[in-house]
Amino acid sequence: MKQLNLKKIENLITNFIYKHNIQNVLIAISGGQDSIYLIKVLEKLKKEIFYKKIKISYIYIDHQWKQDSNKQIQHIINYTKRININIIIYQISKVILSEDECRKYRYNIIVQHAIHYKFKLIITGHNSTDKVETFIQNTIKGSGIESVTNLAIKSKVFQEIFILRPLLKLDRTTLYWSCKKFYLPIWSDSSNYLYKIQRNRIRQELIPYIKQYLHKNIENNIKLLIKNYHYQNEYIKQSVIKLYLKSKHYKRIAINYNKVNKQNFFLQIKIVQLFCFHNLQIYLENPKIIKMIKNINNKLINLSPMINHGHFYFFIHDNWLYISVKR
């Protein structure tokens, strides 16, 4: 079964590259078992299938907030030299303690590197266990349905740049088994045992506790829940787009609020968000949208600005919700 899953990973990467005619691939690694196995898969594909048709490069982001950061970098350099591949290493000089900020910095650097050097595909080593942990983490934060399902196998991040997460088909145990099978040099990351990092507490304490005392199949149940949420979210997106197209003005930057306020309250919020993003490329926060929609539904409307946002404001006139520029 494990062998079958591993073959599916290789097929997923190969089919995606050929389907989108990708010539340059950027692999984002961390040094852990996921990354080391990812290198193994890509180098195997390069040798057996891609030959010299595809350029594969590797990138590593060092936040320099671990005591053994330099040792980990040296481990990665030694391994990449041994298998004769090149790697780009970015070091962030600013000390950042927040896990979320580290992730944002890392993501931004990787995407900017891909844009600058014209990589069309970024591959990361996220696995299915990461997906479960991310779901729990976002649920604790009170995130919406989009956030708890946003770790997808494939997504587009900038124009023609894609992110592919092929290891989401495998869990951490299977990856560990694979690394052992191929005698891959796994780096034991000491930061995985720092309990001030929320994800580590989820991984080391919360999930094992739930397995032991509440439900032993918690991870599989969450995976099924994520899949169901994904389909629900896709249905909501399609419904919002259809309703937005029916309610938007054919000429001006406006939507018919009489058509909008007949919808479910959640759909009203999403339609207004899409209206703002489609016309201004801005994401309007939920509290502002909720205030605006409640005023409209309660008929507390006039020609004066209802909501201000940066250089723009919203007002109602003749059944239409308009966006106007401040003068």
C-alpha positions as CSV (number, residue, x, y, z in Angstrom):
1,M,0.0,0.0,0.0
2,K,2.8,2.4,0.9
3,Q,4.6,1.6,-2.4
4,L,1.4,2.3,-4.3
5,N,1.0,5.7,-2.6
6,L,4.7,6.6,-3.3
7,K,4.2,5.8,-7.0
8,K,1.1,8.1,-7.0
9,I,3.3,10.9,-5.7
10,E,5.7,10.6,-8.5
11,N,2.9,10.4,-11.1
12,L,1.2,13.5,-9.6
13,I,4.4,15.6,-9.9
14,T,5.1,14.3,-13.4
15,N,1.6,14.8,-14.8
16,F,1.4,18.3,-13.3
17,I,4.7,19.4,-14.8
18,Y,3.8,18.1,-18.3
19,K,0.2,19.4,-18.1
20,H,1.4,23.0,-17.4
21,N,4.5,22.8,-19.6
22,I,6.8,23.7,-16.7
23,Q,10.5,24.1,-17.4
24,N,11.7,25.5,-14.0
25,V,10.8,24.0,-10.7
26,L,11.7,25.4,-7.3
27,I,11.7,23.0,-4.3
28,A,11.3,24.6,-0.9
29,I,13.0,22.4,1.8
30,S,13.5,22.6,5.5
31,G,15.9,19.7,6.2
32,G,13.4,17.5,7.9
33,Q,12.2,14.1,6.7
34,D,9.6,15.6,4.4
35,S,12.1,17.7,2.6
36,I,14.8,14.9,2.4
37,Y,12.2,12.5,0.9
38,L,11.0,15.2,-1.5
39,I,14.6,15.6,-2.8
40,K,14.8,11.9,-3.2
41,V,11.6,11.9,-5.3
42,L,12.6,14.8,-7.5
43,E,16.1,13.6,-8.2
44,K,14.7,10.2,-9.1
45,L,12.3,11.8,-11.5
46,K,15.0,14.0,-13.0
47,K,17.2,11.0,-13.7
48,E,14.5,8.6,-15.0
49,I,12.0,10.9,-16.7
50,F,12.9,14.6,-17.0
51,Y,16.6,14.2,-17.9
52,K,17.8,17.7,-18.8
53,K,14.4,19.0,-19.9
54,I,13.5,20.4,-16.5
55,K,15.6,22.7,-14.4
56,I,15.2,21.9,-10.7
57,S,16.5,24.2,-7.9
58,Y,16.3,24.1,-4.2
59,I,15.7,26.9,-1.6
60,Y,16.1,26.9,2.2
61,I,15.0,29.7,4.5
62,D,17.0,30.0,7.8
63,H,15.2,32.2,10.4
64,Q,18.3,32.0,12.7
65,W,16.3,31.6,15.9
66,K,17.4,28.1,16.6
67,Q,20.7,27.4,18.5
68,D,21.7,24.7,16.0
69,S,20.7,26.7,12.8
70,N,24.3,26.7,11.5
71,K,24.6,22.9,12.1
72,Q,21.3,22.3,10.2
73,I,22.5,24.4,7.3
74,Q,25.8,22.5,7.2
75,H,23.9,19.2,7.2
76,I,21.8,20.3,4.2
77,I,24.8,21.6,2.3
78,N,26.7,18.4,2.9
79,Y,23.8,16.3,1.7
80,T,23.1,18.4,-1.4
81,K,26.8,18.3,-2.3
82,R,26.9,14.6,-2.0
83,I,24.1,14.1,-4.4
84,N,25.4,16.9,-6.6
85,I,22.6,19.5,-6.5
86,N,22.7,23.2,-5.8
87,I,20.8,25.0,-3.1
88,I,20.0,28.7,-2.4
89,I,19.9,29.6,1.3
90,Y,18.3,32.8,2.6
91,Q,19.1,33.9,6.1
92,I,16.7,36.3,7.9
93,S,18.6,38.6,10.1
94,K,15.6,39.9,12.1
95,V,14.7,37.7,15.1
96,I,11.0,36.7,14.8
97,L,9.4,34.7,17.6
98,S,5.9,34.4,16.1
99,E,5.3,31.2,14.2
100,D,2.8,33.0,11.9
101,E,5.3,35.7,11.1
102,C,8.0,33.2,10.4
103,R,5.7,31.4,8.0
104,K,4.7,34.7,6.2
105,Y,8.4,35.8,5.8
106,R,9.3,32.3,4.5
107,Y,6.4,32.2,2.1
108,N,7.1,35.8,0.8
109,I,10.8,35.1,0.2
110,I,10.1,31.9,-1.7
111,V,7.4,33.5,-3.9
112,Q,9.6,36.6,-4.6
113,H,12.5,34.3,-5.5
114,A,10.3,32.3,-7.9
115,I,9.0,35.5,-9.6
116,H,12.5,37.0,-9.9
117,Y,14.1,33.8,-11.4
118,K,11.0,32.9,-13.4
119,F,10.1,29.6,-11.7
120,K,6.6,28.5,-12.7
121,L,6.2,25.8,-10.0
122,I,7.0,25.7,-6.3
123,I,7.0,22.3,-4.6
124,T,6.8,22.1,-0.8
125,G,7.0,19.1,1.6
126,H,3.7,19.5,3.5
127,N,2.2,16.1,4.4
128,S,-1.3,15.0,5.5
129,T,-0.3,15.2,9.2
130,D,0.6,18.9,8.6
131,K,-2.9,19.4,7.1
132,V,-4.5,18.0,10.3
133,E,-2.4,20.2,12.5
134,T,-3.1,23.3,10.4
135,F,-6.8,22.5,10.6
136,I,-6.7,22.3,14.4
137,Q,-4.6,25.5,14.6
138,N,-6.9,27.5,12.4
139,T,-10.0,26.2,14.3
140,I,-8.5,27.3,17.6
141,K,-8.0,30.8,16.0
142,G,-11.7,30.9,15.0
143,S,-10.8,30.9,11.3
144,G,-13.5,30.6,8.6
145,I,-14.2,27.6,6.3
146,E,-11.7,28.9,3.7
147,S,-8.8,29.1,6.1
148,V,-9.3,25.6,7.6
149,T,-9.2,24.1,4.1
150,N,-6.6,26.2,2.4
151,L,-3.7,23.7,2.5
152,A,-4.5,22.3,-1.0
153,I,-2.5,19.9,-3.1
154,K,-2.2,22.6,-5.8
155,S,-2.9,26.3,-6.0
156,K,-1.9,29.3,-8.0
157,V,-0.1,32.1,-6.1
158,F,0.9,34.6,-8.7
159,Q,-0.2,34.8,-12.3
160,E,1.4,31.6,-13.8
161,I,3.2,30.4,-10.7
162,F,1.8,27.3,-9.0
163,I,2.4,25.7,-5.6
164,L,2.3,21.9,-5.5
165,R,2.1,19.9,-2.3
166,P,2.4,16.3,-3.5
167,L,3.2,14.8,-0.1
168,L,-0.3,15.7,1.2
169,K,-1.2,12.2,0.1
170,L,1.2,10.8,2.8
171,D,1.2,11.0,6.6
172,R,4.3,11.6,8.7
173,T,4.6,7.9,9.7
174,T,4.7,6.8,6.0
175,L,7.3,9.4,5.2
176,Y,9.5,8.3,8.2
177,W,9.2,4.7,6.9
178,S,10.2,5.8,3.4
179,C,13.3,7.7,4.7
180,K,14.4,4.7,6.7
181,K,13.9,2.4,3.7
182,F,16.2,4.6,1.5
183,Y,18.7,5.3,4.3
184,L,18.1,9.1,4.0
185,P,19.9,11.4,6.5
186,I,17.0,12.8,8.5
187,W,17.9,15.9,10.6
188,S,16.4,15.9,14.1
189,D,15.1,19.4,14.4
190,S,15.3,20.6,18.0
191,S,12.7,23.3,17.4
192,N,10.1,20.5,17.1
193,Y,10.3,20.1,20.9
194,L,9.8,23.8,21.8
195,Y,6.4,23.9,23.5
196,K,6.2,27.7,23.1
197,I,5.4,26.9,19.5
198,Q,1.7,26.2,19.3
199,R,2.0,23.6,16.5
200,N,4.4,21.5,18.7
201,R,1.9,21.4,21.5
202,I,-0.8,20.3,19.1
203,R,1.5,17.6,17.7
204,Q,3.1,16.4,20.9
205,E,0.3,16.8,23.4
206,L,-3.2,17.6,22.1
207,I,-3.5,15.0,19.3
208,P,-1.9,12.1,21.4
209,Y,-4.3,13.1,24.3
210,I,-7.4,12.9,22.0
211,K,-6.2,9.6,20.6
212,Q,-5.6,8.1,24.0
213,Y,-8.8,9.4,25.8
214,L,-11.4,10.6,23.3
215,H,-11.1,9.1,19.8
216,K,-8.3,7.0,18.4
217,N,-9.2,7.9,14.8
218,I,-9.1,11.7,15.3
219,E,-6.7,12.3,12.4
220,N,-8.7,10.3,9.8
221,N,-11.9,12.0,11.0
222,I,-10.4,15.4,10.6
223,K,-9.1,14.5,7.1
224,L,-12.7,13.5,6.1
225,L,-14.0,16.7,7.7
226,I,-11.5,18.8,5.7
227,K,-12.6,17.0,2.5
228,N,-16.3,17.8,3.2
229,Y,-15.5,21.4,4.1
230,H,-13.6,21.7,0.8
231,Y,-16.7,20.6,-1.2
232,Q,-18.9,22.9,0.8
233,N,-16.6,25.8,0.3
234,E,-16.4,25.2,-3.5
235,Y,-20.2,25.2,-3.6
236,I,-20.3,28.5,-1.6
237,K,-17.8,30.1,-4.0
238,Q,-19.8,29.1,-7.1
239,S,-23.0,30.4,-5.5
240,V,-21.4,33.7,-4.6
241,I,-19.9,34.2,-8.1
242,K,-23.3,33.5,-9.7
243,L,-25.2,35.9,-7.3
244,Y,-22.5,38.6,-7.7
245,L,-22.8,38.5,-11.5
246,K,-26.6,38.7,-11.3
247,S,-26.5,41.7,-8.9
248,K,-23.6,43.8,-10.3
249,H,-24.2,46.9,-12.4
250,Y,-23.6,46.4,-16.1
251,K,-21.6,49.7,-16.3
252,R,-20.8,51.2,-13.0
253,I,-18.9,49.9,-9.9
254,A,-22.1,49.0,-8.0
255,I,-24.3,46.1,-6.9
256,N,-28.0,46.0,-6.5
257,Y,-28.6,45.7,-2.8
258,N,-32.2,44.7,-3.2
259,K,-31.0,41.5,-4.9
260,V,-28.2,41.0,-2.4
261,N,-30.2,41.4,0.8
262,K,-32.6,38.6,-0.2
263,Q,-29.8,36.1,0.2
264,N,-28.6,34.2,3.2
265,F,-26.6,36.6,5.5
266,F,-23.4,34.6,5.0
267,L,-23.8,34.9,1.2
268,Q,-24.4,38.6,1.5
269,I,-21.0,39.0,3.3
270,K,-19.3,37.0,0.6
271,I,-20.9,38.9,-2.2
272,V,-19.8,42.3,-0.8
273,Q,-16.3,40.9,-0.3
274,L,-16.1,39.7,-3.9
275,F,-17.5,43.1,-5.0
276,C,-14.6,44.8,-3.2
277,F,-11.9,42.4,-4.3
278,H,-13.1,42.3,-8.0
279,N,-13.1,46.1,-8.4
280,L,-10.4,47.3,-5.9
281,Q,-8.3,44.3,-5.1
282,I,-9.0,44.9,-1.4
283,Y,-10.2,42.6,1.3
284,L,-12.8,44.3,3.4
285,E,-12.9,43.0,7.0
286,N,-16.0,41.1,8.2
287,P,-17.0,43.6,10.9
288,K,-17.2,46.5,8.4
289,I,-19.2,44.4,5.9
290,I,-21.6,43.1,8.7
291,K,-22.2,46.7,9.8
292,M,-22.9,47.8,6.3
293,I,-25.3,44.9,5.5
294,K,-27.2,45.4,8.8
295,N,-27.7,49.0,8.0
296,I,-29.0,48.1,4.5
297,N,-31.3,45.3,5.8
298,N,-32.7,47.7,8.4
299,K,-33.1,50.4,5.8
300,L,-30.8,52.8,7.6
301,I,-29.5,54.2,4.4
302,N,-29.0,57.6,2.8
303,L,-26.7,59.4,0.4
304,S,-24.0,59.9,3.0
305,P,-21.0,57.4,3.2
306,M,-21.9,54.2,5.0
307,I,-18.5,52.8,5.4
308,N,-15.0,54.3,4.9
309,H,-12.1,52.2,3.9
310,G,-8.8,53.8,3.1
311,H,-9.3,56.1,0.0
312,F,-12.7,54.6,-0.7
313,Y,-16.2,54.9,0.7
314,F,-19.5,53.1,0.1
315,F,-22.9,54.7,-0.3
316,I,-26.5,53.7,-1.4
317,H,-28.4,55.4,-4.2
318,D,-31.4,54.1,-6.2
319,N,-31.2,50.6,-4.9
320,W,-27.5,50.3,-5.7
321,L,-24.5,50.0,-3.4
322,Y,-21.6,52.1,-4.9
323,I,-17.9,52.4,-4.3
324,S,-16.5,55.9,-4.7
325,V,-13.1,57.5,-4.3
326,K,-12.6,60.1,-1.6
327,R,-11.8,63.6,-3.0
